[in-house]
Amino acid sequence: MLAPVYAGIDAVEEATGVTVVDDLILEHRFDDLWHYHAEQGFARQVRARLAERLRAFRDHRILLVAHSMGSVIAYDVLRQLEREDPSLRVEHLVTAGSPLDLAKVKLKFEAEHGPLRVPNNVSAWTNLADGEDVVAIMGALEVDYGPSDTGVSVDDRRVVNAYHRPNGEPNPHKSYGYLRTPEFSRIAVTYAQTMPEAVRPTEPR
């Protein structure tokens, strides 16, 4: 029910550049993302950490899974690396419970990276969103993020995040719930089945 309401708000915020609603959401509900956008030193630190890990595994196939604020950091780093280190490749980017469709986030991306699109160093991008997850309220990123220069598009998947807190209260944003959806399981299995024999983990006997 909230998705069409926010769609209207999102259109106004993007058109005017005034993101009052998103500012309130981020500052009071997702303060870690608020700090990431507000504190440049902190943003540089967390970006450098991910970039370092990706570079360390550049000679391997990379499945990069990014949840919530992590998807914002991942997008920033991938767009940065496509300029600074264009030979580095990510085989599959998976975003889950992602706020990448918030107007505030999109305006920040456009100011730093230009038009919104799939990073050119990504061979596939799957976005998982539960309809009850307020962070991923719009659910579909393909509408706003165009294909990469090689034609890679976002594959949006609606999923059911069935995680419940210990007290029984549902939490459709929890990373654990996204990681155990059938949609993510299929991605993980496909990735594991195509691993070279020499690097596959040993099955317990």
GROMACS elastic network, one bead per residue, 0.5 to 0.9 nm:
[ bonds ]
;  ai    aj funct       b0    kb
    1     4     6  0.66355   500
    1     5     6  0.73919   500
    2     5     6  0.51974   500
    2     6     6  0.60957   500
    2     7     6  0.85384   500
    2   134     6  0.85180   500
    2   137     6  0.73549   500
    2   138     6  0.87122   500
    3     6     6  0.51932   500
    3     7     6  0.60613   500
    3     8     6  0.88662   500
    3   131     6  0.85470   500
    3   134     6  0.88819   500
    3   137     6  0.56683   500
    3   138     6  0.54551   500
    3   139     6  0.84018   500
    4     8     6  0.65576   500
    4     9     6  0.88523   500
    4   138     6  0.80319   500
    5     8     6  0.54998   500
    5     9     6  0.66098   500
    5    10     6  0.87396   500
    6    10     6  0.58219   500
    6    11     6  0.84716   500
    6   137     6  0.77270   500
    6   138     6  0.75848   500
    7    10     6  0.50118   500
    7    11     6  0.62410   500
    7    12     6  0.87896   500
    7   138     6  0.71330   500
    8    11     6  0.52333   500
    8    12     6  0.64708   500
    8    13     6  0.87317   500
    9    12     6  0.52355   500
    9    13     6  0.61239   500
    9    14     6  0.85891   500
    9    19     6  0.89813   500
    9    21     6  0.78624   500
    9   103     6  0.86723   500
   10    13     6  0.51137   500
   10    14     6  0.60527   500
   10    15     6  0.84667   500
   10    19     6  0.84094   500
   10    21     6  0.89053   500
   10    22     6  0.86528   500
   10   101     6  0.85598   500
   10   102     6  0.69666   500
   10   103     6  0.54652   500
   10   104     6  0.87688   500
   11    14     6  0.52925   500
   11    15     6  0.61057   500
   11    16     6  0.86159   500
   11   103     6  0.78449   500
   12    15     6  0.51373   500
   12    16     6  0.60605   500
   12    17     6  0.80830   500
   12    18     6  0.81195   500
   12    19     6  0.86436   500
   12   103     6  0.89989   500
   13    16     6  0.52899   500
   13    17     6  0.53605   500
   13    18     6  0.52338   500
   13    19     6  0.51443   500
   13    20     6  0.78475   500
   13    21     6  0.83087   500
   13    22     6  0.85374   500
   13   103     6  0.62048   500
   13   104     6  0.78748   500
   14    17     6  0.52141   500
   14    18     6  0.73874   500
   14    19     6  0.76899   500
   14   103     6  0.56850   500
   14   104     6  0.78945   500
   14   106     6  0.81491   500
   14   107     6  0.69619   500
   15    18     6  0.81826   500
   16    19     6  0.81500   500
   17   103     6  0.84287   500
   17   104     6  0.82546   500
   17   107     6  0.74078   500
   18    21     6  0.87109   500
   18   104     6  0.85378   500
   19    22     6  0.53399   500
   19    23     6  0.59327   500
   19    24     6  0.86404   500
   19   103     6  0.69334   500
   19   104     6  0.59238   500
   20    23     6  0.50855   500
   20    24     6  0.63278   500
   20    25     6  0.87449   500
   20   104     6  0.89429   500
   21    24     6  0.52475   500
   21    25     6  0.62938   500
   21    26     6  0.87162   500
   22    26     6  0.60062   500
   22    27     6  0.83534   500
   22   102     6  0.68978   500
   22   103     6  0.69761   500
   22   104     6  0.59489   500
   22   105     6  0.87049   500
   23    26     6  0.52662   500
   23    27     6  0.58764   500
   23    28     6  0.83320   500
   23    34     6  0.79183   500
   23   104     6  0.72932   500
   24    27     6  0.52865   500
   24    28     6  0.59053   500
   24    29     6  0.77636   500
   25    28     6  0.56856   500
   25    29     6  0.53853   500
   25    30     6  0.67604   500
   25    31     6  0.86859   500
   26    29     6  0.54380   500
   26    31     6  0.57026   500
   26    32     6  0.81115   500
   26    33     6  0.65017   500
   26    34     6  0.53991   500
   26   104     6  0.89691   500
   27    30     6  0.59547   500
   27    32     6  0.82752   500
   27    33     6  0.79991   500
   27    34     6  0.54442   500
   27    35     6  0.82382   500
   28    31     6  0.60379   500
   28    34     6  0.87142   500
   29    32     6  0.89205   500
   30    33     6  0.57036   500
   30    34     6  0.65279   500
   30    69     6  0.85705   500
   30   135     6  0.88522   500
   31    35     6  0.61489   500
   31    36     6  0.85291   500
   32    35     6  0.52041   500
   32    36     6  0.62544   500
   32    37     6  0.88578   500
   32    69     6  0.76663   500
   33    37     6  0.63333   500
   33    38     6  0.85280   500
   33    69     6  0.59743   500
   33    72     6  0.84428   500
   34    37     6  0.53690   500
   34    38     6  0.60901   500
   34    39     6  0.84833   500
   35    39     6  0.55662   500
   35    40     6  0.87243   500
   35    42     6  0.77259   500
   35    43     6  0.82414   500
   36    39     6  0.56732   500
   36    40     6  0.71862   500
   36    41     6  0.87853   500
   36    42     6  0.62951   500
   36    43     6  0.51828   500
   36    44     6  0.89925   500
   36    46     6  0.87146   500
   36    69     6  0.88236   500
   36    73     6  0.87544   500
   37    40     6  0.70538   500
   37    42     6  0.88188   500
   37    43     6  0.70536   500
   37   105     6  0.86504   500
   37   108     6  0.81379   500
   38    42     6  0.87105   500
   38    43     6  0.84119   500
   39    42     6  0.54823   500
   39    43     6  0.63246   500
   39    44     6  0.88318   500
   40    44     6  0.61270   500
   40    45     6  0.85893   500
   41    44     6  0.52243   500
   41    45     6  0.62680   500
   41    46     6  0.89050   500
   42    45     6  0.51070   500
   42    46     6  0.63950   500
   42    47     6  0.86029   500
   43    46     6  0.54581   500
   43    47     6  0.60987   500
   43    48     6  0.85130   500
   43    73     6  0.82232   500
   44    47     6  0.51785   500
   44    48     6  0.60062   500
   44    49     6  0.86470   500
   45    48     6  0.52569   500
   45    49     6  0.64060   500
   46    49     6  0.51213   500
   46    50     6  0.65966   500
   46    51     6  0.87378   500
   46    73     6  0.75480   500
   47    50     6  0.53982   500
   47    51     6  0.61304   500
   47    52     6  0.85376   500
   47    73     6  0.63114   500
   47    74     6  0.79067   500
   47    76     6  0.75763   500
   47    77     6  0.59292   500
   48    51     6  0.50524   500
   48    52     6  0.59683   500
   48    53     6  0.86483   500
   48    77     6  0.80939   500
   49    52     6  0.52662   500
   49    53     6  0.65046   500
   49    54     6  0.88948   500
   50    53     6  0.51571   500
   50    54     6  0.62566   500
   50    55     6  0.86252   500
   50    73     6  0.81431   500
   50    74     6  0.75846   500
   50    77     6  0.72953   500
   51    54     6  0.51627   500
   51    55     6  0.61395   500
   51    56     6  0.85595   500
   51    74     6  0.88733   500
   51    77     6  0.63555   500
   51    78     6  0.81763   500
   51    81     6  0.75989   500
   52    55     6  0.51947   500
   52    56     6  0.61531   500
   52    57     6  0.89098   500
   53    56     6  0.50203   500
   53    57     6  0.65748   500
   53    58     6  0.86811   500
   54    57     6  0.53600   500
   54    58     6  0.60294   500
   54    62     6  0.79753   500
   54    64     6  0.89486   500
   54    88     6  0.80551   500
   54    89     6  0.88369   500
   54    90     6  0.83944   500
   55    59     6  0.84050   500
   55    85     6  0.89545   500
   55    88     6  0.72455   500
   56    59     6  0.79712   500
   57    60     6  0.53764   500
   57    61     6  0.78069   500
   57    62     6  0.73584   500
   58    61     6  0.75548   500
   58    62     6  0.77179   500
   58    87     6  0.87290   500
   58    88     6  0.58624   500
   58    89     6  0.69996   500
   58    90     6  0.83693   500
   59    62     6  0.88873   500
   59    88     6  0.84573   500
   59    89     6  0.89972   500
   61    89     6  0.80702   500
   61    90     6  0.70077   500
   61    91     6  0.60684   500
   61    92     6  0.87504   500
   61   191     6  0.89968   500
   61   195     6  0.82984   500
   62    89     6  0.75534   500
   62    90     6  0.50895   500
   62    91     6  0.53333   500
   62    92     6  0.67298   500
   62    93     6  0.84332   500
   63    90     6  0.65890   500
   63    91     6  0.59274   500
   63    93     6  0.61103   500
   63    94     6  0.76423   500
   63   188     6  0.85229   500
   63   191     6  0.76108   500
   64    74     6  0.83856   500
   64    90     6  0.70699   500
   64    91     6  0.80395   500
   64    92     6  0.62524   500
   64    94     6  0.61800   500
   64    95     6  0.84280   500
   65    70     6  0.85031   500
   65    71     6  0.80876   500
   65    74     6  0.88434   500
   65    92     6  0.83024   500
   65    93     6  0.60253   500
   65    95     6  0.60094   500
   65    96     6  0.77570   500
   66    69     6  0.78639   500
   66    72     6  0.82813   500
   66    73     6  0.84000   500
   66    74     6  0.67128   500
   66    93     6  0.76359   500
   66    94     6  0.61340   500
   66    96     6  0.63461   500
   66    97     6  0.87778   500
   66    98     6  0.81258   500
   67    70     6  0.50703   500
   67    71     6  0.55512   500
   67    72     6  0.87694   500
   67    94     6  0.83327   500
   67    95     6  0.57740   500
   67    97     6  0.58448   500
   67    98     6  0.62211   500
   67   174     6  0.88184   500
   67   175     6  0.64078   500
   67   178     6  0.86607   500
   68    71     6  0.56345   500
   68    72     6  0.74045   500
   68    95     6  0.76772   500
   68    96     6  0.63379   500
   68    97     6  0.50478   500
   68    99     6  0.62353   500
   68   100     6  0.85927   500
   68   135     6  0.73815   500
   68   136     6  0.83162   500
   68   173     6  0.81172   500
   68   175     6  0.81944   500
   69    72     6  0.52531   500
   69    73     6  0.65876   500
   69    74     6  0.86831   500
   69    97     6  0.87421   500
   69    98     6  0.69615   500
   69    99     6  0.71242   500
   69   100     6  0.87995   500
   70    73     6  0.50798   500
   70    74     6  0.59759   500
   70    75     6  0.85589   500
   70    95     6  0.83305   500
   70    98     6  0.81271   500
   71    75     6  0.60692   500
   71    76     6  0.85510   500
   71    94     6  0.84746   500
   71    95     6  0.57654   500
   71    96     6  0.75596   500
   71    97     6  0.85481   500
   71    98     6  0.60117   500
   71    99     6  0.77097   500
   71   100     6  0.73119   500
   72    75     6  0.52550   500
   72    76     6  0.62607   500
   72    77     6  0.86394   500
   72    98     6  0.76840   500
   72    99     6  0.74282   500
   72   100     6  0.64923   500
   72   105     6  0.77852   500
   73    76     6  0.51649   500
   73    77     6  0.60955   500
   73    78     6  0.85447   500
   74    77     6  0.51644   500
   74    78     6  0.60190   500
   74    79     6  0.85375   500
   74    93     6  0.87991   500
   74    95     6  0.89165   500
   75    78     6  0.51967   500
   75    79     6  0.61269   500
   75    80     6  0.84234   500
   75   100     6  0.88229   500
   75   109     6  0.85930   500
   75   118     6  0.87048   500
   75   119     6  0.75291   500
   76    79     6  0.53774   500
   76    80     6  0.60958   500
   76    81     6  0.86218   500
   76   109     6  0.73890   500
   76   112     6  0.86997   500
   76   113     6  0.80938   500
   77    81     6  0.59639   500
   77    82     6  0.85435   500
   78    81     6  0.50321   500
   78    82     6  0.60995   500
   78    83     6  0.88144   500
   78    90     6  0.87310   500
   78   119     6  0.61977   500
   78   120     6  0.82903   500
   78   121     6  0.69958   500
   78   122     6  0.80655   500
   79    82     6  0.52941   500
   79    83     6  0.69050   500
   79    84     6  0.89931   500
   79   113     6  0.67930   500
   79   118     6  0.86769   500
   79   119     6  0.56069   500
   79   120     6  0.77327   500
   79   121     6  0.81249   500
   80    83     6  0.55613   500
   80    84     6  0.63163   500
   80    85     6  0.82367   500
   80   113     6  0.78701   500
   81    86     6  0.63507   500
   81    87     6  0.89257   500
   81    88     6  0.75388   500
   81   121     6  0.80010   500
   82    85     6  0.56435   500
   82    87     6  0.78142   500
   82    88     6  0.76141   500
   82    89     6  0.87799   500
   82   119     6  0.71366   500
   82   120     6  0.63842   500
   82   121     6  0.58996   500
   83    86     6  0.58907   500
   85    88     6  0.59630   500
   86    89     6  0.77930   500
   86   120     6  0.83416   500
   86   121     6  0.68998   500
   87   121     6  0.77419   500
   88   121     6  0.66414   500
   89   120     6  0.86446   500
   89   122     6  0.61336   500
   89   123     6  0.75733   500
   90    93     6  0.68069   500
   90   121     6  0.60774   500
   90   123     6  0.64091   500
   90   124     6  0.81390   500
   91   121     6  0.83645   500
   91   122     6  0.59963   500
   91   123     6  0.50123   500
   91   124     6  0.63201   500
   91   125     6  0.87412   500
   92   122     6  0.64374   500
   92   123     6  0.59384   500
   92   125     6  0.57801   500
   92   126     6  0.76740   500
   92   187     6  0.89279   500
   92   191     6  0.87161   500
   93   122     6  0.67672   500
   93   123     6  0.79814   500
   93   124     6  0.61388   500
   93   126     6  0.63801   500
   93   127     6  0.83309   500
   94   124     6  0.83593   500
   94   125     6  0.57796   500
   94   127     6  0.57789   500
   94   128     6  0.74234   500
   94   184     6  0.84645   500
   94   187     6  0.88151   500
   95    98     6  0.60919   500
   95   125     6  0.76949   500
   95   126     6  0.64198   500
   95   128     6  0.61086   500
   95   129     6  0.84818   500
   96    99     6  0.89944   500
   96   126     6  0.85945   500
   96   127     6  0.59437   500
   96   129     6  0.59951   500
   96   130     6  0.86729   500
   96   136     6  0.82074   500
   96   173     6  0.85521   500
   96   175     6  0.75424   500
   96   178     6  0.65963   500
   96   179     6  0.85779   500
   97   127     6  0.82890   500
   97   128     6  0.65918   500
   97   129     6  0.53978   500
   97   130     6  0.71355   500
   97   133     6  0.67768   500
   97   134     6  0.84875   500
   97   135     6  0.61226   500
   97   136     6  0.51875   500
   97   137     6  0.87949   500
   97   139     6  0.84993   500
   97   172     6  0.84505   500
   97   173     6  0.58301   500
   97   174     6  0.79699   500
   97   175     6  0.76966   500
   97   178     6  0.77709   500
   98   101     6  0.76242   500
   98   127     6  0.78390   500
   98   128     6  0.79521   500
   98   129     6  0.73132   500
   98   135     6  0.63056   500
   98   136     6  0.51998   500
   98   137     6  0.88483   500
   98   139     6  0.83012   500
   99   102     6  0.56083   500
   99   105     6  0.73617   500
   99   134     6  0.88191   500
   99   135     6  0.52915   500
   99   136     6  0.53070   500
   99   137     6  0.78826   500
   99   138     6  0.88024   500
   99   139     6  0.89992   500
  100   103     6  0.82126   500
  100   104     6  0.89399   500
  100   105     6  0.60258   500
  100   106     6  0.65973   500
  100   135     6  0.89082   500
  100   136     6  0.77394   500
  100   141     6  0.72667   500
  101   104     6  0.85490   500
  101   105     6  0.70590   500
  101   106     6  0.66063   500
  101   135     6  0.89689   500
  101   136     6  0.72336   500
  101   137     6  0.79883   500
  101   138     6  0.65190   500
  101   139     6  0.77129   500
  101   140     6  0.76906   500
  101   141     6  0.62243   500
  101   144     6  0.74801   500
  102   105     6  0.53649   500
  102   106     6  0.63113   500
  102   107     6  0.87211   500
  102   135     6  0.84464   500
  102   136     6  0.83277   500
  102   137     6  0.84658   500
  102   138     6  0.82389   500
  103   106     6  0.50878   500
  103   107     6  0.60429   500
  103   108     6  0.85413   500
  104   107     6  0.53567   500
  104   108     6  0.63321   500
  104   109     6  0.87988   500
  105   108     6  0.51777   500
  105   109     6  0.62875   500
  105   110     6  0.87500   500
  106   109     6  0.50703   500
  106   110     6  0.61740   500
  106   111     6  0.86135   500
  106   116     6  0.74793   500
  106   144     6  0.85760   500
  107   110     6  0.51318   500
  107   111     6  0.61585   500
  107   112     6  0.87481   500
  108   111     6  0.52243   500
  108   112     6  0.64399   500
  108   113     6  0.84757   500
  109   112     6  0.53086   500
  109   113     6  0.55944   500
  109   114     6  0.69726   500
  109   115     6  0.80559   500
  109   116     6  0.71533   500
  110   113     6  0.52783   500
  110   115     6  0.54982   500
  110   116     6  0.62929   500
  111   114     6  0.60764   500
  111   115     6  0.86304   500
  113   116     6  0.77127   500
  114   117     6  0.88672   500
  115   145     6  0.82528   500
  115   146     6  0.83205   500
  116   119     6  0.88621   500
  116   144     6  0.67323   500
  116   146     6  0.62529   500
  116   147     6  0.88741   500
  117   120     6  0.85198   500
  117   142     6  0.87183   500
  117   144     6  0.77281   500
  117   147     6  0.54687   500
  117   148     6  0.58167   500
  117   149     6  0.87291   500
  117   153     6  0.82128   500
  117   154     6  0.88236   500
  118   121     6  0.85240   500
  118   122     6  0.72418   500
  118   124     6  0.88500   500
  118   125     6  0.76717   500
  118   145     6  0.62659   500
  118   146     6  0.62186   500
  118   147     6  0.53035   500
  118   149     6  0.82924   500
  118   151     6  0.87442   500
  118   152     6  0.67405   500
  118   153     6  0.64122   500
  118   154     6  0.69531   500
  119   122     6  0.56998   500
  119   123     6  0.88416   500
  119   147     6  0.83460   500
  119   148     6  0.59009   500
  119   149     6  0.84320   500
  119   152     6  0.86931   500
  120   123     6  0.78492   500
  120   147     6  0.88460   500
  120   148     6  0.52807   500
  120   149     6  0.62331   500
  120   150     6  0.71338   500
  120   152     6  0.81669   500
  121   148     6  0.86473   500
  122   125     6  0.69840   500
  122   148     6  0.83118   500
  122   152     6  0.77804   500
  123   150     6  0.88920   500
  123   152     6  0.66010   500
  124   152     6  0.63862   500
  124   153     6  0.74095   500
  124   154     6  0.74781   500
  124   155     6  0.81243   500
  125   152     6  0.77423   500
  125   153     6  0.69364   500
  125   154     6  0.51611   500
  125   155     6  0.61153   500
  125   156     6  0.85684   500
  126   153     6  0.88363   500
  126   154     6  0.58969   500
  126   156     6  0.59572   500
  126   157     6  0.71358   500
  126   187     6  0.89740   500
  127   139     6  0.82133   500
  127   140     6  0.78060   500
  127   141     6  0.74037   500
  127   154     6  0.68521   500
  127   155     6  0.60352   500
  127   157     6  0.59226   500
  127   158     6  0.83687   500
  128   136     6  0.88397   500
  128   139     6  0.77803   500
  128   140     6  0.89150   500
  128   155     6  0.86550   500
  128   156     6  0.63283   500
  128   157     6  0.50001   500
  128   158     6  0.59946   500
  128   159     6  0.62708   500
  128   178     6  0.75153   500
  128   183     6  0.80327   500
  128   184     6  0.80485   500
  129   132     6  0.85773   500
  129   133     6  0.71756   500
  129   135     6  0.89920   500
  129   136     6  0.59469   500
  129   137     6  0.81461   500
  129   138     6  0.85815   500
  129   139     6  0.53091   500
  129   140     6  0.79280   500
  129   156     6  0.77451   500
  129   157     6  0.64140   500
  129   158     6  0.51257   500
  129   159     6  0.57390   500
  129   160     6  0.79225   500
  129   161     6  0.83194   500
  129   173     6  0.87756   500
  129   178     6  0.83060   500
  130   133     6  0.53011   500
  130   134     6  0.86414   500
  130   136     6  0.71752   500
  130   137     6  0.82459   500
  130   139     6  0.72756   500
  130   157     6  0.86736   500
  130   158     6  0.57649   500
  130   159     6  0.50121   500
  130   160     6  0.53565   500
  130   161     6  0.59568   500
  130   172     6  0.65707   500
  130   173     6  0.76561   500
  130   178     6  0.84261   500
  131   134     6  0.77904   500
  131   136     6  0.75271   500
  131   137     6  0.66846   500
  131   138     6  0.80687   500
  131   139     6  0.68562   500
  131   158     6  0.70006   500
  131   159     6  0.75939   500
  131   160     6  0.76585   500
  131   161     6  0.89448   500
  131   172     6  0.84046   500
  132   135     6  0.89135   500
  132   136     6  0.83202   500
  132   137     6  0.74667   500
  132   160     6  0.84985   500
  132   161     6  0.84881   500
  132   171     6  0.88370   500
  132   172     6  0.60869   500
  132   173     6  0.81166   500
  133   136     6  0.55423   500
  133   137     6  0.61189   500
  133   139     6  0.88121   500
  133   161     6  0.84339   500
  133   171     6  0.79938   500
  133   172     6  0.51591   500
  133   173     6  0.52210   500
  133   174     6  0.89542   500
  134   138     6  0.85083   500
  134   172     6  0.84389   500
  134   173     6  0.76439   500
  135   138     6  0.85416   500
  135   173     6  0.72175   500
  136   139     6  0.52780   500
  136   140     6  0.84462   500
  136   173     6  0.83416   500
  137   140     6  0.87900   500
  138   141     6  0.78457   500
  139   156     6  0.74162   500
  139   157     6  0.81042   500
  139   158     6  0.71089   500
  140   143     6  0.64154   500
  140   144     6  0.82378   500
  140   154     6  0.86972   500
  140   155     6  0.86427   500
  140   156     6  0.56450   500
  140   157     6  0.79496   500
  140   158     6  0.84480   500
  141   144     6  0.56364   500
  141   145     6  0.59001   500
  141   146     6  0.88760   500
  141   154     6  0.67137   500
  141   155     6  0.82861   500
  141   156     6  0.66823   500
  142   145     6  0.50777   500
  142   146     6  0.64501   500
  142   147     6  0.81979   500
  142   153     6  0.69116   500
  142   154     6  0.51917   500
  142   155     6  0.71170   500
  142   156     6  0.68670   500
  143   146     6  0.73550   500
  143   154     6  0.89725   500
  145   148     6  0.89337   500
  145   153     6  0.79580   500
  145   154     6  0.73139   500
  146   151     6  0.88273   500
  146   152     6  0.86349   500
  146   153     6  0.66450   500
  146   154     6  0.78793   500
  147   150     6  0.75375   500
  147   151     6  0.51416   500
  147   152     6  0.50934   500
  147   154     6  0.72262   500
  148   151     6  0.51018   500
  148   152     6  0.51668   500
  148   153     6  0.67303   500
  149   152     6  0.75335   500
  157   183     6  0.78081   500
  159   178     6  0.79310   500
  159   181     6  0.69893   500
  159   182     6  0.83673   500
  159   183     6  0.72138   500
  160   172     6  0.77315   500
  160   177     6  0.82101   500
  160   178     6  0.78651   500
  160   181     6  0.69340   500
  161   170     6  0.89028   500
  161   171     6  0.78048   500
  161   172     6  0.50168   500
  161   173     6  0.72371   500
  161   174     6  0.76345   500
  161   175     6  0.87366   500
  161   176     6  0.85064   500
  161   178     6  0.55107   500
  161   179     6  0.87152   500
  161   180     6  0.81165   500
  161   181     6  0.67132   500
  162   170     6  0.71387   500
  162   171     6  0.75901   500
  162   172     6  0.64692   500
  162   177     6  0.57876   500
  162   178     6  0.82276   500
  162   180     6  0.88124   500
  162   181     6  0.82243   500
  163   169     6  0.86810   500
  163   170     6  0.60216   500
  163   171     6  0.57112   500
  163   172     6  0.62601   500
  163   173     6  0.82872   500
  163   174     6  0.66329   500
  163   175     6  0.86765   500
  163   176     6  0.69451   500
  163   178     6  0.81895   500
  164   167     6  0.76503   500
  164   168     6  0.53817   500
  164   169     6  0.53253   500
  164   171     6  0.55109   500
  164   172     6  0.79318   500
  164   174     6  0.86025   500
  164   177     6  0.83328   500
  165   168     6  0.52537   500
  165   169     6  0.52240   500
  165   170     6  0.61068   500
  165   171     6  0.65442   500
  166   169     6  0.73806   500
  167   170     6  0.89028   500
  171   174     6  0.57934   500
  171   177     6  0.82987   500
  172   175     6  0.86623   500
  172   177     6  0.71372   500
  172   178     6  0.82729   500
  173   176     6  0.88049   500
  173   177     6  0.75931   500
  173   178     6  0.78084   500
  174   177     6  0.55373   500
  174   178     6  0.68195   500
  175   178     6  0.52095   500
  175   179     6  0.62269   500
  175   180     6  0.88597   500
  176   179     6  0.51600   500
  176   180     6  0.64776   500
  177   180     6  0.54196   500
  177   181     6  0.65741   500
  178   181     6  0.54215   500
  178   182     6  0.89764   500
  178   183     6  0.87330   500
  178   184     6  0.71620   500
  179   182     6  0.85412   500
  179   183     6  0.87565   500
  179   184     6  0.59582   500
  179   185     6  0.72691   500
  180   183     6  0.82757   500
  180   184     6  0.66790   500
  180   185     6  0.64889   500
  181   184     6  0.54630   500
  181   185     6  0.62797   500
  181   186     6  0.88174   500
  182   186     6  0.61804   500
  182   187     6  0.87367   500
  183   186     6  0.53803   500
  183   187     6  0.66300   500
  183   188     6  0.89381   500
  184   187     6  0.50631   500
  184   188     6  0.62143   500
  184   189     6  0.85861   500
  185   188     6  0.50981   500
  185   189     6  0.60451   500
  185   190     6  0.85115   500
  186   189     6  0.51238   500
  186   190     6  0.60578   500
  186   191     6  0.85239   500
  187   190     6  0.52360   500
  187   191     6  0.62037   500
  187   192     6  0.86663   500
  188   191     6  0.51276   500
  188   192     6  0.61239   500
  188   193     6  0.85652   500
  189   192     6  0.50685   500
  189   193     6  0.59589   500
  189   194     6  0.86139   500
  190   193     6  0.52496   500
  190   194     6  0.64332   500
  190   195     6  0.89506   500
  191   194     6  0.55380   500
  191   195     6  0.66618   500
  192   195     6  0.52901   500
  192   196     6  0.88458   500
  192   200     6  0.74496   500
  193   196     6  0.83663   500
  193   200     6  0.85961   500
  194   197     6  0.86923   500
  195   198     6  0.82524   500
  195   199     6  0.68162   500
  195   200     6  0.61592   500
  196   199     6  0.57567   500
  196   200     6  0.64712   500
  197   200     6  0.53391   500
  197   201     6  0.87670   500
  198   201     6  0.87255   500
  199   202     6  0.89085   500
  200   203     6  0.88112   500
  202   205     6  0.89434   500
